[in-house]
Amino acid sequence: MTVTTGTTATTVTTGTPAATVSTGTTTVAPAGTTAVAGSVGRSHTRVEGLAKVTGAARYAGEIPFAELAHGWLVLSTIAKGRIRSVESDPVLAMPGVLAVLHHGNAPHLEAASGMFGPDPTIEVLQNDQVPHVGWPVALVVAETPEQAREAAEALVVTYDQEPHDIAFSSAHPGLYIPEGSARFPTRTSKGDVEAELAAAAVVVDHEYTTPEEHHNAMEPHAAMARWEGGRLEVVDSNQGSFTVAQDLATLFSLDPASVRVRSEHVGGAFGSKGSTRPHVVLAVMAATVLDRPVRVVLTRRQMFSLVGYRSPTAQRVRLGADSEGRLRAFDHQANCLTSTVYEFVEQSASIGRVMYDADGHSTGNRVVRLDVPTPRWMRGPGEAPGSFAVESAFDELAESCGIDPIELRRRNEPAAGPVSGLPFSSRNVLACFDKGARRFGWADRDPRPGVRREGRWLLGTGTAAATYPAGTAPSTASVTAEADGTFTVRITAADIGTGARTALTQIAGDALDVPVEKVLVRIADSDFGQAMIAGGSMGTSSWGWAVTAAATALREKLLSAGDIPPERIVGRSNTAEAIGALAKQERHSFGAQFAEVAVDLDSGEIRVRRMLGVFAAGRIVNPLTARSQLIGGMTWGLSMALHEEAIRDRSSGAHVNGDLAGYHFASNADVPLIEADWVEDPDTYNPTGIKGIGEVGIVGAAAAIANAVWHATGVRHRSLPIRPDRVLAGAAEAAVRG
């Protein structure tokens, strides 16, 4: 097989010689032959990196449009009630103001029911009801952002206020069992948990809590909408342009073919841009009313109310083991909150359904409706808070049994899915612990707590397991052979900062058996067809499969093309049928987290000195960006353990710290040396072998740090974040106990 690039030909032998086809200056081998030296598995800088660092890459909030108007949201200041009046006349008289949209004059919206089912949170300005502080009550549109902001701040909205409830706890009388689904069952149960607990030699039974947490991406949510040639065109910041286009078509009663949504560059998302958000709906409303382009950009404070967050959780974990540490009972009951508008359940109890087996095994999620904004996906949804509870409890079980925490996990390694009974496509969590323990120096660890000291600092180390589902969803793609010998890939993927565009370039290059320089990947345009969103650690796996299939189809067409000009030849794919035919398996990424901390009992200060994560995540497409993803997740886990906590005022229902001045998160000075590595994890579940790494890095990280704090001080912290005041209180209680 010969690959020609410019004037230099490189010959690579791939088994039996096969016929080749020339497209411009590039020779492509038939489908089924693969170059020995491919791009996948090698580090590659981001293909759009230069554009980003030079400012050439434009984001949704900064692309210029002629006659662009600007919308500014007005949010409710009460937690529950009704709008009595919107006094828009004085505002309409202000300089530059073009419109004030509210429930009395906004365009009608149909009920939204897209990829994730009905979503009333985006049916904005449709009635006078106010379900929480920060609900959109008006949109002021003006010629400039400054005029729109001044007018929005001047708009007077009066309310009839009603009593509200925002107080979450595991004892709330309104907690109920949600309906659940096939993928996320509300409850699972096998055996007799109570009998197994009664017969256990060692029992751990504690409640673990995590607070409300927020994902404020570097790029605020922004959208521009305009009507052009009878089509609605939207430039948005999202994780799935096709899904947003479908939602907009439904909301505004449009032919789906008449809606185009683009989102070429996204500056972070973490789940907050995983579904259609109110700002894009309001931009379309305004553009429709004014018949000119309108852009809406959220402020940081508005993002705390409108784009989702992680629900606080209260989780009871009960573990029962025999004298050798083998589980007899596993019970994980998790509680969370949702809004009165839309039910979203933080699936914290799901982690035990994968990680640990026992004869008596029970898991469940409950939720309570409160007068708060709707929670949403946030990096590692379910597993991130769930792992804090379960992996902290496992460390407590190791202490009670007098067994090393890694050895305890080894003794409780399941052979199949603990709940499903299905085989694992691959499960190399113990390999992660083995490699991590060697690198971290775990064998030299003194298991006794509170014995290592360095000046005023008490030192401790901790570990925890990590896991996250590795699914694959149907997607479509096309690959075009261009006249100049290059290839253009089109797929409605989204690169939210992960390096997905680069990974797909590498995958396409290998599938076509050409250098990556010959491949142009175009993404995030709903006109390219249906594709999985960038979420659930499913993006690259789903898109990679579709791109590989489209490239294979193109190579087969090129062989039989005859004299047809190459630029007219397109390979297309739709993986729905192939994915539907997959055998049922438990498919997950796994990992082992390690942390070392230093704790000052005089000030309560905790310093994380080093972290190591070792992961089993299938085929790693680009080690450079993969390591960045994993380190980013681990950094967030550190922030979750020690800093992040949104606090609401019970009297008003509003945030006390709803901005980045009051909402603390890890800064550069808080982040130590963090290392991420992986083990070989061959997986043949889909042709790409990719599992996904977007979420697994955060899972278990907070638990590893909490376990390290116990090892340093001898005091367990079962509520996050582990603030200095909690460290001091814990030390004082320990001193009283003696």
Steps between C-alpha positions, in 0.01 A plus 500: 500500500636843409401827662609803300525837675617775270806369316608248764361148496510279810450129449341301780443126472164376627481128434400404147552777244175663395390735230521871575292797393636850442305809605688807387847468654399239760493127447251314715510128566184290494289468812620230734871579469659708772834678519741356755602844627176687566416824679265358764688437822754773435506844661382773267458870571154642445431563133322825593759597761662779299162655421410500868821651636505770230134594542400385154259246648175683569252398768124547498512827691754673278414424137397827326168529316351796315222686685556286809279586798568388856272338756539518877310269733297618796474229765252461784598621846251283690511125562133428433194691386350678202585805295257781572633750246789574265534879468657508156389844371770704680765255382381512138558876508866457595772555235554211262232272646322298231274265694407361838378142475306348789219253561243749376644543150753225430448260207319179586711188548392142451593244766862395456569128478836424349781254560447511876121516505275789609692799638284782641813690612540636145132592454576851623278813514186291453314580824518708816627224730834534680641164620832621645737792538672559167211395273485706177221756521599733214750564223601856418639548148701806398748621242802444727574268793549800725160645412333162548662453841410847623141457389472150648624629835242780485206270421255481791329164551254455785399166647245328719732299719418157645670294774793296371703199606867458409619299803650167390576211733464123513215551747288719270142368502463569129761246388358249254618218276515619136376283218841419354581346162663195347839671500455663841281278716389674816561200723680168475490216746611140540526276802417602856707802600373512857574134565849532353571809710386318812733211422800717407809507719566866413242767414547856374191722506534875438348793312718698259400838360607714209387861439352677202781541247523703178675470163578848376678444169764750391278604209160625619191368324429708191279477192427706189183442299393642165271421209683464170339389174202348677717298739566552867875519556641475848857525624507354848738365761383144557595134521273382218384725216265244347313455828463877545373535142238231559385666822469840333301353213256348750473810719431737209297255283757502221600245239821348643667550162448876537710523818879508499708515818877538507742485789848472356701600809385449858696623799404230747163346583518212753132413449368856533471529121379145449145600416316805370516785751269804541738754349486345153119480510482867600739598222274329246194669650657843469633440149152390392330804651754756373593328172868566558789309659495493881767371736446402862797439731460387859689664784681296764226563752232396252686175432457405866122487437447402138744233385472231767722385785567191708231433756605468862487139617449316825602136466480217750743217437485173694766236448515164670803272467633176644818493706707478181346815358282333239171677455180335612285812474515813287232766544519848347200732529548846347286813529508810282282795404337625185284797404123526482534557125687191382610178666873440480647224716867490600564127461746470789398144589604364160868455581451197727310322226830471315777502758412257780297182542343340808239234572280775639519794260271804489522845341249779465452866415241736647431860407309795643345788305605837639465862390846510341638499144516166324823304548662351192788287388830606649826323429474145630127522578400238754839336529686809626292551818418129525868404502569736789249311713579145391878534481513679836290221652729239347797669662318489833433130446869442430586676825246296698620172348868586539553439129688713249248701291636364172499143626139546615401597148690204361301265724176655377569511127187373319517259207189647335264793541387490866142590408467413132701177504632600158866446407734798500631595158825555690570579863856587595447694821742277693767563239447871564548451875810287444667750269392795714622340823845443349530855372357659814710298745197350672695201634695730734184645655452465875128419533470668840336845487658812643857370530677683215602856575710763323532804724150635560351279228344160550543286188270233360429303184176361365363310205167435330360322196347674200254394235271652241275345232649471152205507264469553127205670330384502136656769283528593134803629311626564149848502347561671166796444267600845375658581163828608658556163665377599843200366689225689681320341792161640599337401827290686755751435774597763756845590626439658840871535571572128522695467177223305326564673166861382510407147608254470211766626261731223619226237478405612148862504388550143613168384356591654162864395536625852428698753705293721730616803301278372218188502720272793580239429767196729503278472806215655699264582215149355524483483120748212519235274651427321825786421735553434869557805718834557674389346824495191716855412391335374179599763246826383347398135519174568315642744247815295441292200403291707258807661343673164462192354332467798265867478408462130427199572279698765312795270437266238357341761272837625383591152381198490270488869412639471149528844338274684746684807633618427855339814644158349426560185703367492853496219753218511753420309815230447757599279790149456644450145370847381600468644849156348539645158422769515769497230764409617849804552718615705795725758336680753716824688545675433830777657701691525826551835671784576745555816705740631763397787726650716771270630775569781747283441808569851632349675197293221349680543170528202266757490223489226238863422427466257214240300311530204269226346291539182298214410267373220278311680227524294187696628203665838561480694174720798592714463815567875512139611523394187691743576781373858504142376536586265786706759688216750456255257654732425791552872560125543517485214749749687718285810474192295590673354805629824650331806353176488303171576675207712384298638791139620483336746734191329640304822537542617140579175319790673325868415499719661760803435280361491147810630323865405461604729784291316758488151348842360586685259274857382473742760368845432358654530846272223628592251229808283561685262274229292334592202289268295281585172332320197366531126453437293191127441476411325174130513430330363189150624585509740207744530208681801644580338837438840662331523839508868594696701755304822551349403835700223662779738610281675756348179639662385823737796523313668787477171688874438463569844650247448782655163577843663504374763746385218730839333469670826592277593794306193610175695449239401240336773294174383348381840370654696216672732468753432775530863606749625759222554754395138461857383547528704820164376627594141424831534682324653800247217515777243472686668789188485717453131423849453618 
